[in-house]
């Protein structure tokens, strides 16, 4: 057989843009699950993604940023719409149930894999903040609809009041490493969030 008739190795299709980034972050996520944050290296991620370290470094110069980007990609599969049940209480409960599923899955998978001896650490607080960002924008939509229905008088609320349900839910999930039960979510809404939202609005003027 002549050299001309020997089939050549197929060229690997060059990935670009969103396709390449997805492959890099998928590889990062698998490295996090398999080895943990401390043992994860750019070399291993690049090898798994079949690319070079330089490609990774250009996008994420710090391992911390690379890991959080991988977490954000996993969370991107979660529903992005804000619940619209016609009730502020039920909207927030529904939103928290969705966040609960995502937080529990990430916490259980990664909480025990965050050990690291270097300076570029990834903490439970970092995970909490990354997960919270997925749901905070939807809270704004829910509050605006509640104001339009007349359930609350204003959406101009302190940031801590708006997002206290996520803080309490995140604390429960990251400490217990399991999803919060339904009654926990209901108590967060009924006993903490709704009283704070109502108290934060304009108060009626005192009678003469």
MITI-39869 format. One record per residue: residue in one letter; z negated, x, y of N, C-alpha, C in turn. Coordinates in steps of 0.2 Angstrom, whole numbers, plus 2048, in hexadecimal, padded with zeros to 3 digits. Atoms other than C-alpha are relative to their C-alpha. Layout:
# residues N
AZXYZXYZXY...
***
This chain:
# residues 208
X8008047FA800800800800804806X8007FC7FA8058078117FA7FE804X8058027FB7F980881F8017FA804X7FE8067FC8037FB8287FE7FA7FDX8018078037FF7EE81B7F97FF7FEX8078018017EC7F181A7FE7FC806X8028057FB7E47E28237FB804805X8057FD7FC7DA7E88327FA7FB801X8068048007C87E28358017FB806X7FF8057FA7C87D28407FB802806X8047FE7FA7C27D68527FB7FA801X8058057FE7B27CD8578027FD806X7FF8047FA7B57C08647FB802805X8047FE7FB7AE7C68747FD7F9804X8048067FE7A07B987A7FF802808X8018007F979E7B688D7FC7FA802X8038057FC7947AC8997FA7FC7FCX80680480378979E8928008017F8X8007FF80778F7A18807FC8077FEX8037FA8017897B38817F87FF801X8078017FE7797AE8897FC7FD7FBX8038048057757A187C7FF8057FAX8007FC8067787AE86E7FA805801X8057FB7FE76C7BB8777F97FC7FFX80780380075E7AE8797FE7FD7F9X8018028077607A78687FD8067FCX8027FA80475E7B98617F9802802X8067FF7FE74F7BB86C7FB7FC7FDX8058048037467AC8667FF8017F9X8017FE8077497B18547FB8067FFX8047FA8007427C28587F87FE801X8078027FE7327BA8607FD7FD7FAX80380380672F7AF8517FF8057FAX8017FB8067327BD8447FB805801X8047FA7FF7297CB84C7FB800805X8058017FB71F7C585B803804806X7FE7FD7FA7207CA86D7FF807800X8027F97FF7187DB86C8058047FCX7FC7FC8047247E185E8077FF802X7F98017FF7347D9865803806805X7FD7FB7FC7407E686C8077FE803X7F98017FE7507E68768058027FBX7FB7FD8057587F08688017FB7FBX8008058057537E385B8047F9802X7FD8067FD7597D4866808802800X7F97FE7FF76A7DD86A8038007F9X7FD7FF80776D7E18578017F97FDX8008078037697CF8528067FC803X7FB8037FC7757C98608068037FFX7FA7FC8017827D685B803801807X7FD7FD7F97837DD86D7FC806802X8037FA7FE77C7EB8777F97FF804X8068017FC76B7EE87F8027FF808X7FE8007F97747F08908017F9802X7FE8077FF77A7DE88F7F97FC801X8068037FF7687D888D7FC802807X8037FD7FA7617E489B8037FD806X7FC8027FA76E7DE8A77FD7F9802X8028077FE7687CC8A67F87FF800X8078018007557CE8A27FD807800X8037F980074E7DF8A87F98017FDX8067FF80373D7DB8A18007FC7FAX8018048067387D58907FD7FA801X8038067FE72D7C88978057FB802X7FB8057FE73C7C08A08047FE7FAX7FC8018067467C18907FD7FB7FCX8048058047397B88867FF7F9803X8018077FC7367AA8938077FD800X7F98048007497A78948017FD7F9X7FF8038077497A58817FC7FA7FFX80480680073B7998828037FA804X7FD8057FC74478F8908067FD7FCX7FA80380475478E8857FE7FB7FAX80280580574A7868777FE7FA803X8028067FC74277A8838067FC803X7FB8037FD75377688A8037FA7FBX7FE80580575676B87A7FC7FA801X8058067FF74875F87F8047FB805X7FD8057FB74D74F8887FF802807X8017FF7F974F75189B8007FA804X8008067FC74F73F8A17F87FE801X8078027FF73F7388A98007F97FDX8008068027397298A08007FA805X8008057FB73B7188A97FE7FA7FCX80380680373070B8A17FF7FA804X8028057FB72D7018B17F8801802X8077FF7FE71B7078B27FE808800X8027F97FF7147178B97FC8037FAX8057FE8067067188AB8058027FAX7FC7FF80671371689D805805801X7FB7FA7FF7207228A57FC8067FFX8037F98007137308A67FE8017F9X80280080770C72C8948068037FCX7FA7FE80371E72D88E802807801X7FE7F97FE72273D8977FB8057FDX8057FC8047127458908018017F9X7FF7FF80771674187F8068047FEX7FB7FC8007277498817FE808801X8027F97FF71F7598887FC8027FBX8057FF80571275887B8038037FAX7FC7FE80671F75A86D802807801X7FD7FA7FE7277698767FB805800X8057FB80071777287A7FD8027FAX8047FF80770F7708698058057FCX7FB7FC80471F777861800808802X8007F97FE72078686C7F98047FFX8077FD80170D78986C7FF8037F9X8017FE80770C7898598048067FEX7FC7FB80271B7948577FF807803X8007FA7FC7177A18647F9803802X8067FE7FE7057A18687FD8067FDX8037FA8047007AD85A805806800X7FB7FB80070F7B885E801804807X8007FE7F970B7BD8707FC807800X8047FA8007017CD86B805806803X7FC7FB7FE7077DC8757FC805803X8057FB7FD7007ED87A804803806X7FD7FD7FA70C7F18887FF7FC806X8028037FA70B7EC89A8047FA802X7FC8067FE7197DF89A7FE7FA7FBX80280480570F7D28918027F9801X7FE8087FF7137BF88E7F97FD7FEX8078038017037B488F8017F97FEX8008088016FF7A288A8017FD807X7FF8047F96FF79E89D808801802X7F98007FF7117A489E8047FB7FCX7FD8068047167988907FE7FA803X8028077FD70C78A8988057FF806X7FD8017FA71578D8A88087FE7FFX7F980180272678E8A08027F97FDX7FF80680372477E8967FF7FA806X8028057FB71C7758A58067FE805X7FA8017FB72C7788B08057FB7FDX7FB80580373676D8A47FE7F9802X8028077FF72C75E8A87FE7FE807X8038017F97267608BA8057FC804X7FB8047FC73775A8C28007F97FEX80080780273674A8B87FA7FC802X8068047FD7257468BE8027FE807X7FE8037F972D7458D08047FA800X7FC8068017397388CA7FC7FA7FEX80480580272C72E8C27FB7FE806X8048027FB72172E8D18047FD805X7FC8047FB72F7298DD8027F97FDX7FF80780273371A8D27FA7FC800X8068047FF7217158D27FE7FE807X8018027F87207168E58057FA801X7FB8067FE73070B8E67FE7F97FDX8028078037286FE8DA7F97FE803X8068027FD7186FE8E57FA8027FCX8067FE80470D7068D87FB805803X8047FB7FC7087148E3803800807X7FE8007F97097168F6804806802X7FD7FA7FE7107278F78018057FAX7FF7FA8057177368ED7FE806803X8027FA7FD7117428F97F98027FEX8067FF8037037488EE7FF8087FFX8017F98026FB7598EB8038027FAX7FD7FD8067047648DF7FC7FF7FAX8048008056F57658D47FF7F97FDX8018078026F37528D38067FE7FCX7FA8028047057508CE8018037F9X7FF7FD80670575C8C07FA8017FCX8067FF8046F375B8BA8017FE7F9X7FF8018076F97528AA8038057FCX7FD7FB8047047608A57FB8067FFX8057FA8016F576D8A87FB7FE7FBX8058028056E976389D8037FF7F9X7FD8008066F67608908018077FDX7FF7F98026FB7728907FA8047FDX8067FC8026E977888F7FE7FD7F9X8028038066E676C8808048047FAX7FB7FD8056F67728767FF8077FFX8007F88006F478587A7F98027FDX8077FE8036E17858758007FE7F8X8018038076E377A8658068027FCX7FA7FE8036F57808618027FA7FBX7FD8068036F976E85C8027FB805X7FF8067FB70075E8647FA7FC802X8068047FE6F475486E8017F97FDX7FF8078026F07438668017FB805X7FE8057FB6F673386E7FA7FE805X8068027FC6E472F8747FF805805X8017FA7FB6E374087D8047FF806X7FB8017FA6F373C8877FE7FA804X8028067FC6ED72B88B7FA801805X8067FF7FC6DC731891802805806X7FE7FB7FA6E573F89C8037FB806X7FD8047FB6EF7318A57FB7FB803X8048067FD6E27238A67FA803804X8077FD7FD6D272E8AA801805805X8007FA7FB6D973C8B48067FF805X7FA8007FC6EB73A8BA8017FA805X7FF8067FC6EC7288C07FA7FF806X8058007FB6DB7288C9801805806X7FF7FB7FB6E07388D28067FE805X7FA8037FC6F17318D77FE7FB805X8028057FC6EA7228DE7FB802806X8057FD7FB6DC72B8E7803804805X7FD7FB7FB6E87378EF8047FC805X7FC8047FB6F27298F87FC7FE806X8048027FA6EE7229097FB7FB7FEX8058048026DE7199098007FA806X8008057FB6DC7089127FB801805X8057FF7FA6D47089237FA7FC7FFX8068048016C27039238007FA805X8018067FC6BE6F19297FB801806X8047FF7FA6B66EF93A7F97FC7FE
***
